[in-house]
């Protein structure tokens, strides 16, 4: 299958809405935005403030690309991505910029570099002797925090083609998985139809802008999980005039496979050493997921 990126197309408008219909839709969109932002408050606050310093041993980051577009973008890899037979790509969510990502002073468990090293170590334990690498892909501009950008998808739509292009240039002989955290899952949702990867892993997601797994139009296995105390779980799953991110990917009706996350804590606990979620994600990334619970999708 051709792995080249294709331009996203939006359906043409059906026609000009009446003044009353437009007014009603705008009012509903305003209510939806307010509900989303109020519901997202604890999740975003925790995501930004959860920075208790931790130490995770592992390789130093190798910068694959960096530029000053937008808020500053950077793509880093941990491990030798050219030799790797298993590659996991982490797509971070709200609050990250290139300069923040490259600054590891006092890094806590929410720092993508800490998460990448934890995942790499677990992948190497899952499949010893097989070269592995973990990429932190931040070649887009996540919402800065609790604002309308977090409730909309513009940032994700704009960044999705670059994620597709990046994955296309990885080794075609490697097993590639994409781990989508929080708003990063919205990016993955828009990239999914053009991402030729073995698995999409979605954690702490506000939604992927589709109502079912079938709406992603992907042949990848889709896994989804949310920690019992992840406050993003209070975010309403809706979509009105561009606000909201549609269905909960962990809902049975969505059709994704259930990721074991019972011992993960908070919005940033999915890639913490010793958790079942980290172990499961590593197994998925190394093609060893046959022992994980089976579900639809």
C-alpha positions as CSV (number, residue, x, y, z in Angstrom):
1,X,0.0,0.0,0.0
2,X,1.2,3.5,-0.9
3,X,2.5,5.0,2.4
4,X,2.7,8.6,1.0
5,X,0.6,11.3,2.7
6,X,-2.6,12.4,1.1
7,X,-4.3,15.8,1.6
8,X,-7.2,15.8,3.9
9,X,-10.5,16.7,2.3
10,X,-13.5,18.1,4.0
11,X,-17.0,17.5,2.6
12,X,-18.6,20.5,0.9
13,X,-21.2,22.5,2.9
14,X,-24.8,21.3,2.2
15,X,-26.0,24.9,2.0
16,X,-26.4,28.1,3.8
17,X,-28.2,27.6,7.1
18,X,-31.1,29.9,8.0
19,X,-30.5,32.7,10.4
20,X,-32.5,31.0,13.1
21,X,-30.7,27.7,12.6
22,X,-27.3,29.4,12.7
23,X,-28.2,31.3,15.9
24,X,-29.3,28.0,17.5
25,X,-26.2,26.2,16.4
26,X,-24.0,29.0,17.7
27,X,-25.8,29.0,21.1
28,X,-25.4,25.2,21.3
29,X,-21.7,25.4,20.4
30,X,-21.2,28.0,23.1
31,X,-22.8,25.8,25.7
32,X,-20.7,22.9,24.5
33,X,-17.5,24.9,24.7
34,X,-18.3,26.0,28.2
35,X,-19.1,22.5,29.3
36,X,-15.9,21.1,27.8
37,X,-13.7,23.7,29.4
38,X,-15.2,23.4,32.8
39,X,-15.0,19.6,32.6
40,X,-11.5,19.7,31.4
41,X,-10.2,22.0,34.1
42,X,-8.9,19.3,36.5
43,X,-7.4,17.2,33.7
44,X,-5.5,20.1,32.2
45,X,-4.4,21.5,35.5
46,X,-3.0,18.1,36.6
47,X,-1.4,17.5,33.2
48,X,0.5,20.8,33.4
49,X,1.4,20.7,37.1
50,X,2.2,17.0,37.6
51,X,6.0,17.4,37.5
52,X,7.5,15.7,40.6
53,X,11.1,15.0,39.5
54,X,11.9,11.4,38.7
55,X,15.0,9.7,37.3
56,X,14.8,7.1,34.5
57,X,18.0,5.8,33.1
58,X,18.4,5.4,29.4
59,X,20.0,6.9,26.3
60,X,20.2,10.6,25.7
61,X,17.8,12.1,23.2
62,X,18.9,12.4,19.6
63,X,17.2,15.3,17.9
64,X,15.8,14.2,14.5
65,X,14.4,17.6,13.6
66,X,13.8,21.0,15.3
67,X,12.6,24.3,14.0
68,X,11.1,27.5,15.3
69,X,7.7,27.2,13.6
70,X,4.7,27.8,15.8
71,X,5.6,27.3,19.4
72,X,8.9,25.6,18.6
73,X,8.7,22.0,17.3
74,X,11.1,19.1,17.9
75,X,11.3,15.4,17.2
76,X,13.6,13.3,19.4
77,X,14.5,9.6,19.4
78,X,15.7,7.4,22.2
79,X,17.7,4.4,20.8
80,X,18.9,3.8,17.3
81,X,16.0,4.4,15.0
82,X,17.9,3.3,11.9
83,X,18.6,-0.2,13.4
84,X,15.4,-0.6,15.3
85,X,13.0,-3.4,14.4
86,X,10.4,-2.1,16.8
87,X,9.6,1.6,16.9
88,X,7.1,3.4,19.1
89,X,6.1,7.0,18.3
90,X,4.7,9.0,21.3
91,X,2.5,12.0,20.4
92,X,2.2,14.3,23.4
93,X,-0.8,16.5,24.3
94,X,-1.6,19.8,25.8
95,X,1.1,22.2,27.2
96,X,4.2,21.1,25.3
97,X,6.5,23.2,23.2
98,X,9.9,22.4,21.6
99,X,11.9,24.3,24.3
100,X,10.0,22.6,27.1
101,X,10.5,19.2,25.6
102,X,14.3,19.7,25.2
103,X,14.6,20.9,28.8
104,X,14.8,17.9,31.1
105,X,15.8,19.7,34.3
106,X,13.6,18.4,37.1
107,X,11.7,16.3,34.6
108,X,8.6,14.6,36.1
109,X,6.6,11.6,35.0
110,X,4.6,13.7,32.5
111,X,7.8,14.7,30.6
112,X,7.8,12.8,27.3
113,X,11.6,12.1,27.6
114,X,10.9,10.3,30.9
115,X,8.1,8.4,29.3
116,X,10.1,7.5,26.2
117,X,13.0,6.0,28.3
118,X,10.5,4.1,30.4
119,X,8.8,2.6,27.3
120,X,12.1,1.8,25.6
121,X,13.4,-0.1,28.7
122,X,10.1,-2.1,28.8
123,X,10.2,-2.8,25.1
124,X,13.7,-4.2,25.5
125,X,12.5,-6.4,28.3
126,X,9.5,-7.5,26.3
127,X,11.6,-8.6,23.3
128,X,15.3,-8.9,24.4
129,X,17.9,-8.8,21.7
130,X,15.7,-7.0,19.1
131,X,16.7,-3.4,18.5
132,X,14.1,-0.9,19.6
133,X,13.6,2.9,19.6
134,X,11.1,5.3,20.9
135,X,10.4,8.6,19.2
136,X,8.8,11.7,20.8
137,X,7.0,13.5,18.0
138,X,6.2,17.1,18.7
139,X,6.0,18.5,15.1
140,X,2.8,20.3,15.8
141,X,1.5,23.0,18.2
142,X,-0.5,21.5,21.0
143,X,-3.0,23.8,22.8
144,X,-1.2,25.8,25.5
145,X,-3.7,25.0,28.2
146,X,-7.3,25.5,29.1
147,X,-8.6,27.5,26.2
148,X,-10.8,27.1,23.1
149,X,-8.0,25.5,21.2
150,X,-8.2,22.4,23.5
151,X,-11.9,22.0,22.7
152,X,-11.3,22.4,18.9
153,X,-9.4,20.3,16.5
154,X,-7.6,22.9,14.4
155,X,-4.2,22.2,15.9
156,X,-4.6,18.5,15.4
157,X,-5.8,18.8,11.8
158,X,-2.9,21.1,11.0
159,X,-0.3,18.7,12.4
160,X,-1.7,15.3,11.3
161,X,-0.2,15.4,7.8
162,X,3.3,15.9,9.2
163,X,2.8,12.9,11.5
164,X,1.9,10.8,8.5
165,X,4.9,12.1,6.6
166,X,7.2,11.3,9.5
167,X,6.0,7.8,9.9
168,X,6.2,7.2,6.2
169,X,10.0,7.9,6.4
170,X,10.6,5.3,9.1
171,X,12.0,2.0,8.1
172,X,9.4,-0.1,6.3
173,X,10.9,-3.3,7.8
174,X,10.3,-2.1,11.3
175,X,7.1,-2.7,13.4
176,X,5.8,0.8,14.1
177,X,3.2,1.7,16.7
178,X,1.9,5.2,17.7
179,X,1.1,6.0,21.3
180,X,-1.3,8.9,21.5
181,X,-1.7,10.7,24.8
182,X,-4.5,13.2,25.6
183,X,-4.9,15.9,22.9
184,X,-2.3,13.9,20.9
185,X,-5.1,11.3,20.3
186,X,-7.0,14.0,18.3
187,X,-3.9,14.3,16.1
188,X,-3.8,10.5,15.7
189,X,-7.5,10.5,14.9
190,X,-7.0,12.8,11.9
191,X,-3.8,11.0,10.8
192,X,-5.2,7.5,11.2
193,X,-6.6,7.0,7.6
194,X,-3.1,7.6,6.2
195,X,-0.9,6.0,8.9
196,X,0.4,2.6,8.0
197,X,1.3,1.3,11.4
198,X,0.6,-1.9,13.3
199,X,-1.1,-0.3,16.2
200,X,-2.6,2.9,17.6
201,X,-2.6,3.1,21.4
202,X,-4.8,5.8,22.8
203,X,-4.6,6.8,26.5
204,X,-6.2,9.7,28.5
205,X,-8.1,10.7,25.4
206,X,-10.8,13.5,25.1
207,X,-11.8,11.8,21.8
208,X,-10.5,11.2,18.3
209,X,-13.1,13.2,16.4
210,X,-14.9,10.0,15.3
211,X,-17.8,8.1,16.8
212,X,-16.5,4.6,16.2
213,X,-13.3,2.8,15.5
214,X,-14.5,2.3,11.9
215,X,-14.5,6.0,11.5
216,X,-10.7,6.0,11.7
217,X,-10.5,4.1,8.4
218,X,-7.3,2.3,9.6
219,X,-6.2,-1.3,9.4
220,X,-4.1,-0.8,12.6
221,X,-5.2,-2.5,15.8
222,X,-6.6,0.3,18.0
223,X,-6.2,0.0,21.8
224,X,-7.6,2.5,24.2
225,X,-7.5,3.0,28.0
226,X,-8.2,5.6,30.7
227,X,-7.1,5.3,34.3
228,X,-9.8,5.1,36.9
229,X,-8.8,8.5,38.4
230,X,-7.8,10.3,35.2
231,X,-9.8,13.5,35.4
232,X,-10.1,13.8,31.7
233,X,-12.8,11.2,32.1
234,X,-15.2,14.0,33.1
235,X,-14.9,15.7,29.7
236,X,-18.2,15.4,27.8
237,X,-17.9,13.4,24.7
238,X,-19.7,15.5,22.1
239,X,-19.1,17.5,18.9
240,X,-21.0,20.6,18.0
241,X,-19.8,23.1,15.3
242,X,-16.2,22.1,15.7
243,X,-16.2,22.0,19.5
244,X,-15.6,18.7,21.3
245,X,-13.9,15.5,20.1
246,X,-16.7,13.0,19.7
247,X,-16.9,9.6,21.3
248,X,-14.9,8.1,24.2
249,X,-12.4,5.7,22.6
250,X,-12.7,3.5,25.7
251,X,-16.4,3.0,25.4
252,X,-17.4,-0.5,24.3
253,X,-19.5,0.9,21.5
254,X,-16.5,2.6,20.0
255,X,-14.9,-0.8,19.2
256,X,-11.3,-0.4,20.3
257,X,-9.5,-3.1,22.2
258,X,-9.3,-2.5,26.0
259,X,-5.8,-1.5,27.3
260,X,-5.1,-2.7,30.8
261,X,-4.8,0.5,32.8
262,X,-6.2,-0.4,36.2
263,X,-3.1,0.5,38.2
264,X,-2.2,3.7,36.3
265,X,-2.9,6.9,38.2
266,X,-3.9,10.3,37.0
267,X,-3.6,11.8,33.6
268,X,0.1,11.1,33.2
269,X,0.5,7.6,34.8
270,X,0.3,5.4,31.7
271,X,4.0,5.0,31.0
272,X,5.2,4.8,34.6
273,X,7.6,1.9,35.4
274,X,5.9,-1.1,37.0
275,X,2.4,-0.4,35.7
276,X,0.4,-2.8,33.8
277,X,-0.3,-0.1,31.2
278,X,3.4,0.4,30.4
279,X,3.9,-3.4,30.2
280,X,0.9,-3.7,27.8
281,X,2.0,-0.8,25.6
282,X,5.5,-2.3,25.3
283,X,4.0,-5.7,24.4
284,X,1.9,-4.0,21.7
285,X,4.9,-2.1,20.4
286,X,7.0,-5.3,20.1
287,X,4.2,-7.5,18.7
288,X,3.9,-9.5,21.8
289,X,0.3,-8.5,22.6
290,X,-1.3,-11.9,22.2
291,X,-1.5,-12.4,26.0
292,X,-3.4,-9.2,26.5
293,X,-7.2,-9.4,27.0
294,X,-9.1,-9.5,23.8
295,X,-11.9,-7.2,22.9
296,X,-13.7,-5.9,19.8
297,X,-11.7,-3.9,17.3
